[in-house]
Structures are given as structure tokens and as C-alpha cells.
Amino acid sequence: GALNLSVAALDGRTATFAVFAVLGAGCAAGAARRQAALPVRAAAAALAVGYAAAVAAALGALWGLAASWWSLPLLAVVAAVAAAGPRLGRVRLPAELAAGSAGAVAVLLASWPWEPARAALVCALAGVVCAGAALRAERRALGWAAWALFLAATWIRLSASGVQVPEAYTLPVTVPALAVGLVRRRRDARASSWTAYGPGLGATLLPSLLAAWEDPHWPRPLLLGVAALAVTLLGAHRRLQAPLLLGGATLAAVALHELAPYVVQVADALPRWLPPALAGLLLLAVGATYEKRLRDARRLRAALGRLR
């Protein structure tokens, strides 16, 4: 009934704000009612955050802002929920999940219509919210989201500025980040390699890989492939999961980019019936050895799980 009333209220500006505000306040009151069943309180908390986000988006529309600017009031709602955090009690998780959905919508809205400076600003602000929430011990995982958002904001800005050599900006960040990760691993041998080395390696490998895919010349793919091979071998030698997987994925992507033109030429030279026939034979072979392949996959997963 509340959702039906919300849709009906969209016909009028005053009705939209009045109905959304009243329903949001009612849902917040229901979430705060300790005598109610927990599923009811959880749903009410999620709806309260949703109505607050809807009011924020409606304010953006009322002020005549472009859809990408609606992200800013939406992020204000997300920041308020993140700041409330532990005070939300047992409805904290559903409220934060709803806030996370609103934050994802805000980041998506930042790209419509596309304006690099605006998108970089929204990504940076969303990264600040995630970083603030990650300060709490139980929300440390949000640090990865903050890192990804900050990285996206940086590269959107650099791309808009016409940067052609990303390594000039990534290597000065990667080297100290890896040094910090090395120090941490020496102090705490149980620290995950993803925490110690993942941010530093990702900060250079990903932008360089994107640049290599658009580079028609051979030096950058060659150098990146050699670096990725070295990182992969080092990860395998030291039994570190992050360097092994990040380096291996980068090396595979570079190899695919370099071999793709030759594969296309070979495919064009073959009879048209041959690729489907080979694919069928491959499926038959995999199906005939399904149990063995399944055991191999489990052994591979177990081997990766034993890496640090």
C-alpha cells in the first residue's frame, strides 16, 4: 500500500515530498519500535533509507539539476546512515545495505550525462564515505571499495586531462605502497597478500593494461608483459595469492591482446565448419572427463586457498 501511494504521489510536486516524508518517517518509527518482530523492523529500516534517498533525488529534480548532480544529495543520505552506524542497533545491516544500494545508484547517476569532472567528484566523495565507514573494525572490507572509488576518480580525471603515460602517475604510488605492504608482512606473517600488495599492484597493472589495449605500438605491451610475468613468478615462488593472480591475469590479457589479430587471421583461413566442429569435440571431451576435471578444479581451488 505504501508503494502504491508513493507512485500515485508522483503526480504532484507537493504530494511527492509530503507523502515520501511521511512514509519515510513512519518507516523509521517502525524500525525503532523494539517490540516489533525483527524482520518487520529490518524491512522498515530499509524502506526508511529508500524514502530518504527518494526525497534527496526529488530535491535534485526540484532544483533543476542534471541527473548526475542528484548523486550529491544521495551521497548525503548514505553518509548519514554510515555515520549512524552502531547506533542503529539490530537494524543496522538492512539500513546499511539500503544505503549501499543508494550509493551505487549515485555512482551510476554520475555518468548520465557524462561529465568527467562531475563523475570524478562523485567517485571521490563516495570513496570518502566508504573510507569513513571502514574506520570501524567490523566494516574494514569497505576499505577495498574506498580504494576502488578513489582509483576510479583519479583515472577519470587523468583521462579527461589527456594523459597518455599512466605509469608516470602510478609508479610513484605503487613503489611506496609495496614498501608499506612488505613492512606489514614482515611484522605480521599472517597478513593477507591482498591487503599488503593488492592495492599497490592494482594501482599500476590495471591502468597500464587499459593503456596497452589501446596502444598500437609494441613497447608498452612488451614491458607490461615482462613485468606481469615477473610478478607472477614471484607470487608463485613466495606462495602469495595476490601477485600470482594479478600478474597472471594481466599477463593473460596482454597475451590475448597481442595474439588476437593472428587468431582472427587463422580463423578466417579455416573452413567455416571447422570451429563449431572443434568446439563440439571439446565439449565431448570435457563431458567424458567431467569427474576428473571437477577433481582438478577442486585441487586447484584448494591450492589457491593455501596461498597467503
RODO-2510 file (C-alpha; in nm, 4 decimals, decimal comma):
residues 308
     n   res          X          Y          Z
     1     g     0,0000     0,0000     0,0000
     2     a     0,2814     0,2416     0,0821
     3     l     0,4486     0,1747    -0,2509
     4     n     0,1232     0,2260    -0,4397
     5     l     0,0676     0,5533    -0,2557
     6     s     0,4230     0,6605    -0,3397
     7     v     0,3678     0,6030    -0,7112
     8     a     0,0380     0,7930    -0,7010
     9     a     0,2054     1,0853    -0,5225
    10     l     0,4462     1,1407    -0,8127
    11     d     0,1745     1,3325    -0,9988
    12     g     0,2242     1,6418    -0,7837
    13     r     0,5361     1,8119    -0,6503
    14     t     0,3926     1,8911    -0,3074
    15     a     0,2331     1,5489    -0,2786
    16     t     0,5631     1,3797    -0,3629
    17     f     0,7559     1,5469    -0,0821
    18     a     0,4733     1,5207     0,1698
    19     v     0,3974     1,1541     0,1069
    20     f     0,7616     1,0460     0,0852
    21     a     0,8486     1,2343     0,4030
    22     v     0,5521     1,0967     0,5989
    23     l     0,6070     0,7401     0,4812
    24     g     0,9809     0,7638     0,5491
    25     a     0,9165     0,8927     0,8994
    26     g     0,6623     0,6159     0,9572
    27     c     0,9098     0,3502     0,8412
    28     a     1,1787     0,4978     1,0659
    29     a     0,9406     0,4850     1,3602
    30     g     0,8565     0,1240     1,2796
    31     a     1,2266     0,0353     1,2622
    32     a     1,2822     0,1949     1,6031
    33     r     0,9945     0,0037     1,7670
    34     r     1,1712    -0,2631     1,9708
    35     q     0,8517    -0,4621     2,0359
    36     a     0,8072    -0,5366     1,6643
    37     a     0,9417    -0,8526     1,5032
    38     l     1,2942    -0,8202     1,3694
    39     p     1,2031    -0,8905     1,0021
    40     v     0,9420    -0,6131     1,0188
    41     r     1,1920    -0,3718     1,1718
    42     a     1,4545    -0,4638     0,9131
    43     a     1,2164    -0,4038     0,6225
    44     a     1,1054    -0,0740     0,7778
    45     a     1,4668     0,0397     0,8164
    46     a     1,5458    -0,0398     0,4541
    47     l     1,2323     0,1417     0,3372
    48     a     1,3139     0,4437     0,5547
    49     v     1,6540     0,4755     0,3875
    50     g     1,4915     0,4263     0,0480
    51     y     1,2386     0,7035     0,1102
    52     a     1,5154     0,9350     0,2317
    53     a     1,7083     0,8676    -0,0892
    54     a     1,3925     0,9285    -0,2944
    55     v     1,3397     1,2653    -0,1211
    56     a     1,7033     1,3551    -0,1925
    57     a     1,6619     1,2698    -0,5624
    58     a     1,3346     1,4654    -0,5734
    59     l     1,5161     1,7674    -0,4302
    60     g     1,7695     1,7435    -0,7096
    61     a     1,4898     1,7360    -0,9660
    62     l     1,3140     2,0288    -0,7933
    63     w     1,6279     2,2418    -0,8142
    64     g     1,6518     2,1692    -1,1857
    65     l     1,9826     1,9852    -1,1575
    66     a     2,1053     1,7358    -1,4154
    67     a     2,0567     1,3737    -1,3143
    68     s     2,4281     1,3348    -1,2465
    69     w     2,4077     1,6087    -0,9791
    70     w     2,1401     1,4103    -0,7922
    71     s     2,4301     1,1963    -0,6758
    72     l     2,5362     1,4563    -0,4202
    73     p     2,2159     1,4567    -0,2067
    74     l     2,2017     1,0777    -0,2433
    75     l     2,5538     1,0519    -0,1041
    76     a     2,4471     1,2747     0,1850
    77     v     2,1885     1,0110     0,2787
    78     v     2,4499     0,7367     0,2527
    79     a     2,6910     0,9344     0,4693
    80     a     2,4213     0,9889     0,7341
    81     v     2,3492     0,6156     0,7561
    82     a     2,7218     0,5347     0,7690
    83     a     2,7719     0,7891     1,0475
    84     a     2,4794     0,6483     1,2471
    85     g     2,6319     0,3007     1,2202
    86     p     2,6342     0,1253     1,5586
    87     r     2,3526     0,3421     1,6947
    88     l     2,1107     0,1677     1,4580
    89     g     2,1279    -0,1492     1,6652
    90     r     1,9771    -0,4643     1,5189
    91     v     1,8518    -0,2890     1,2043
    92     r     2,1977    -0,1641     1,1156
    93     l     2,2669    -0,4219     0,8460
    94     p     1,9463    -0,3708     0,6411
    95     a     1,9823     0,0053     0,6710
    96     e     2,3415    -0,0084     0,5510
    97     l     2,2511    -0,2423     0,2655
    98     a     1,9842     0,0016     0,1525
    99     a     2,2331     0,2865     0,1858
   100     g     2,4854     0,0888    -0,0191
   101     s     2,2269     0,0464    -0,2944
   102     a     2,1597     0,4207    -0,2880
   103     g     2,5341     0,4831    -0,3116
   104     a     2,5617     0,2539    -0,6142
   105     v     2,2758     0,4438    -0,7792
   106     a     2,4546     0,7714    -0,7034
   107     v     2,7740     0,6492    -0,8721
   108     l     2,5754     0,5301    -1,1751
   109     l     2,3880     0,8595    -1,1997
   110     a     2,7215     1,0412    -1,2082
   111     s     2,7759     0,9107    -1,5611
   112     w     2,4475     1,0442    -1,7032
   113     p     2,5044     1,2730    -1,8826
   114     w     2,8750     1,2002    -1,8904
   115     e     3,0898     1,4770    -1,7486
   116     p     3,4351     1,3577    -1,6363
   117     a     3,4884     1,6244    -1,3701
   118     r     3,1493     1,5543    -1,2146
   119     a     3,1951     1,1767    -1,2261
   120     a     3,5390     1,2082    -1,0637
   121     l     3,3921     1,4276    -0,7883
   122     v     3,1132     1,1793    -0,7117
   123     c     3,3524     0,8823    -0,7078
   124     a     3,5872     1,0685    -0,4746
   125     l     3,3053     1,1637    -0,2354
   126     a     3,1727     0,8071    -0,2380
   127     g     3,5254     0,6899    -0,1602
   128     v     3,5395     0,9276     0,1370
   129     v     3,2133     0,7821     0,2727
   130     c     3,3423     0,4249     0,2335
   131     a     3,6756     0,5143     0,3904
   132     g     3,4991     0,6749     0,6876
   133     a     3,2845     0,3641     0,7373
   134     a     3,5914     0,1391     0,7047
   135     l     3,7453     0,3022     1,0117
   136     r     3,5202     0,0787     1,2213
   137     a     3,6693    -0,2640     1,2766
   138     e     3,3547    -0,4510     1,1671
   139     r     3,3454    -0,2652     0,8336
   140     r     3,7102    -0,2972     0,7293
   141     a     3,6077    -0,4582     0,3991
   142     l     3,4711    -0,1239     0,2801
   143     g     3,8312    -0,0095     0,2536
   144     w     3,8515    -0,2017    -0,0749
   145     a     3,5505    -0,0133    -0,2096
   146     a     3,7084     0,3154    -0,0998
   147     w     4,0335     0,2239    -0,2746
   148     a     3,8481     0,1332    -0,5973
   149     l     3,6449     0,4550    -0,5906
   150     f     3,9494     0,6744    -0,5265
   151     l     4,1339     0,4982    -0,8075
   152     a     3,8386     0,5448    -1,0430
   153     a     3,8139     0,9146    -0,9525
   154     t     4,1855     0,9622    -1,0189
   155     w     4,1809     0,7917    -1,3557
   156     i     3,8651     0,9605    -1,4747
   157     r     4,0315     1,2935    -1,4030
   158     l     4,3594     1,1924    -1,5686
   159     s     4,1776     1,0520    -1,8704
   160     a     3,9864     1,3766    -1,9082
   161     s     4,3188     1,5606    -1,8946
   162     g     4,4543     1,3601    -2,1877
   163     v     4,7223     1,1654    -2,0009
   164     q     4,8982     0,9198    -2,2342
   165     v     5,1604     0,7746    -1,9969
   166     p     4,9765     0,6491    -1,6865
   167     e     5,2892     0,4856    -1,5452
   168     a     5,4286     0,8303    -1,4648
   169     y     5,1446     0,8665    -1,2128
   170     t     5,1060     0,5094    -1,0933
   171     l     5,4644     0,4053    -1,0218
   172     p     5,5238     0,6821    -0,7624
   173     v     5,2204     0,5419    -0,5781
   174     t     5,2930     0,1734    -0,6339
   175     v     5,6504     0,1723    -0,5041
   176     p     5,5734     0,3156    -0,1558
   177     a     5,2526     0,1092    -0,1361
   178     l     5,4502    -0,2115    -0,1970
   179     a     5,7129    -0,0999     0,0536
   180     v     5,4440    -0,0484     0,3166
   181     g     5,2994    -0,3903     0,2323
   182     l     5,6406    -0,5516     0,2678
   183     v     5,6896    -0,3950     0,6106
   184     r     5,3474    -0,5142     0,7198
   185     r     5,4137    -0,8684     0,6030
   186     r     5,7392    -0,8731     0,7960
   187     r     5,5645    -0,7590     1,1124
   188     d     5,2640    -0,9871     1,0653
   189     a     5,3334    -1,3007     0,8611
   190     r     4,9628    -1,3912     0,8708
   191     a     4,8606    -1,0724     0,6880
   192     s     4,6932    -1,1427     0,3556
   193     s     4,8903    -1,0665     0,0422
   194     w     4,5778    -0,8964    -0,0957
   195     t     4,5907    -0,6460     0,1882
   196     a     4,9660    -0,5982     0,1701
   197     y     5,0324    -0,5987    -0,2043
   198     g     4,6935    -0,5908    -0,3778
   199     p     4,6382    -0,2104    -0,3779
   200     g     4,9934    -0,1338    -0,4903
   201     l     4,9956    -0,3869    -0,7748
   202     g     4,6434    -0,2999    -0,8875
   203     a     4,7255     0,0716    -0,8958
   204     t     4,9797     0,0125    -1,1742
   205     l     4,8798    -0,3077    -1,3528
   206     l     4,5177    -0,2126    -1,4246
   207     p     4,5789     0,1360    -1,5740
   208     s     4,8782     0,0081    -1,7715
   209     l     4,6702    -0,2798    -1,9047
   210     l     4,3955    -0,0435    -2,0202
   211     a     4,6572     0,1771    -2,1877
   212     a     4,8228    -0,1250    -2,3527
   213     w     4,4937    -0,2390    -2,5068
   214     e     4,4617     0,0971    -2,6803
   215     d     4,8308     0,1318    -2,7717
   216     p     4,9082     0,0351    -3,1343
   217     h     5,2824     0,0118    -3,0639
   218     w     5,4731    -0,2821    -2,9138
   219     p     5,6963    -0,1392    -2,6339
   220     r     5,4260    -0,0913    -2,3699
   221     p     5,2647    -0,4383    -2,4123
   222     l     5,6107    -0,5965    -2,4089
   223     l     5,7241    -0,4176    -2,0945
   224     l     5,3925    -0,4795    -1,9229
   225     g     5,4050    -0,8476    -2,0163
   226     v     5,7573    -0,8834    -1,8773
   227     a     5,6579    -0,7057    -1,5560
   228     a     5,3437    -0,9190    -1,5205
   229     l     5,5476    -1,2363    -1,5785
   230     a     5,7955    -1,1310    -1,3096
   231     v     5,5136    -1,0582    -1,0647
   232     t     5,3503    -1,3948    -1,1430
   233     l     5,6725    -1,5901    -1,0931
   234     l     5,7480    -1,4030    -0,7718
   235     g     5,3998    -1,4770    -0,6416
   236     a     5,4360    -1,8463    -0,7249
   237     h     5,7815    -1,8629    -0,5656
   238     r     5,6728    -1,6855    -0,2465
   239     r     5,3329    -1,8600    -0,2410
   240     l     5,1483    -1,5280    -0,2451
   241     q     4,7997    -1,5272    -0,3897
   242     a     4,7648    -1,1594    -0,4865
   243     p     5,0805    -1,1288    -0,7025
   244     l     5,0148    -1,4689    -0,8613
   245     l     4,6568    -1,3934    -0,9634
   246     l     4,7016    -1,0253    -1,0534
   247     g     5,0189    -1,0893    -1,2502
   248     g     4,8738    -1,3963    -1,4210
   249     a     4,5523    -1,2173    -1,5189
   250     t     4,7480    -0,9215    -1,6581
   251     l     4,9830    -1,1499    -1,8495
   252     a     4,6899    -1,3429    -1,9973
   253     a     4,5153    -1,0206    -2,1019
   254     v     4,8305    -0,8858    -2,2689
   255     a     4,8850    -1,2156    -2,4492
   256     l     4,5238    -1,2184    -2,5661
   257     h     4,5574    -0,8641    -2,6972
   258     e     4,8761    -0,9414    -2,8863
   259     l     4,7622    -1,2764    -3,0277
   260     a     4,4068    -1,1741    -3,1171
   261     p     4,4899    -1,0427    -3,4711
   262     y     4,6730    -1,3659    -3,5605
   263     v     4,3920    -1,5802    -3,4191
   264     v     4,1437    -1,3879    -3,6321
   265     q     4,3556    -1,4399    -3,9427
   266     v     4,3842    -1,8127    -3,8768
   267     a     4,0104    -1,8379    -3,8110
   268     d     3,9344    -1,6630    -4,1404
   269     a     4,1620    -1,9039    -4,3265
   270     l     3,9909    -2,2134    -4,1831
   271     p     3,6713    -2,3635    -4,3281
   272     r     3,3612    -2,2215    -4,1583
   273     w     3,2510    -2,5627    -4,0351
   274     l     3,5774    -2,6360    -3,8543
   275     p     3,5445    -2,4034    -3,5448
   276     p     3,1972    -2,5378    -3,4495
   277     a     3,3240    -2,8930    -3,5010
   278     l     3,6267    -2,8301    -3,2778
   279     a     3,4026    -2,6708    -3,0155
   280     g     3,1767    -2,9786    -3,0245
   281     l     3,4732    -3,2118    -2,9845
   282     l     3,5969    -3,0036    -2,6918
   283     l     3,2572    -3,0265    -2,5231
   284     l     3,2518    -3,4026    -2,5756
   285     a     3,5998    -3,4379    -2,4278
   286     v     3,5111    -3,2253    -2,1250
   287     g     3,1871    -3,4163    -2,0747
   288     a     3,3603    -3,7531    -2,0984
   289     t     3,6166    -3,6500    -1,8346
   290     y     3,3802    -3,4387    -1,6242
   291     e     3,4589    -3,6075    -1,2920
   292     k     3,8320    -3,5761    -1,3455
   293     r     3,8023    -3,2099    -1,4447
   294     l     3,5899    -3,1481    -1,1367
   295     r     3,8561    -3,3050    -0,9153
   296     d     4,1237    -3,0974    -1,0887
   297     a     3,9226    -2,7811    -1,0298
   298     r     3,8822    -2,8674    -0,6623
   299     r     4,2532    -2,9342    -0,6261
   300     l     4,3324    -2,6036    -0,7960
   301     r     4,0930    -2,4182    -0,5651
   302     a     4,2478    -2,5882    -0,2626
   303     a     4,5974    -2,4993    -0,3824
   304     l     4,4995    -2,1340    -0,4275
   305     g     4,3336    -2,1340    -0,0873
   306     r     4,6592    -2,2453     0,0750
   307     l     4,8395    -1,9416    -0,0633
   308     r     4,8636    -1,6398     0,1630
***
